[in-house]
């Protein structure tokens, strides 16, 4: 995910950022527990849910709701925090949402 310099992200790039975010989240039992509560799914449902169109967007929204978590992910992944919002926008099909 490092050095993404283009002005707009492709869906594949956005999915890559969100997938990397989910992988990082899954390595922290406390945070994955918070995410599961946020998303309303159980741990056994993650693989199935990940195939749903809005799931990766929800992962990014979870990060965007917690600045310290967002900044830690961005530092570990080597992406700017604004890339998370750009990826969320791309995954939403270009729709802004006040969710």
C-alpha positions, 0 to 999 in steps of 0.5 A: 500500500505504500506510495500511492500517489494518484489522485483517485483510487481504483476499486482494487486499490481501495479494496487492498487498503480495506483488506489490509486494514481488516488484517491489521484489525484481526491481529488485535483481539480488543479491536476486532471485538469492537469491530464485530460489535460495531458491525453486528456480526460474529467471528464465524461470519467474517469470511462470508461478510467480507464478500458483501459489497459494503463490508470493506467500506464498513471496515474503513468507516470503523477506522475513521470513527477512531482517530488513534486506531486510524493513525496507527493503521496509517503508520503501519501501512504507510498510507496517509489518513486521507487515503482511508477516506478516499478508499471509502469513497471509492468503495461507496461508488462515489457516494458521500454518506453521513453514516 
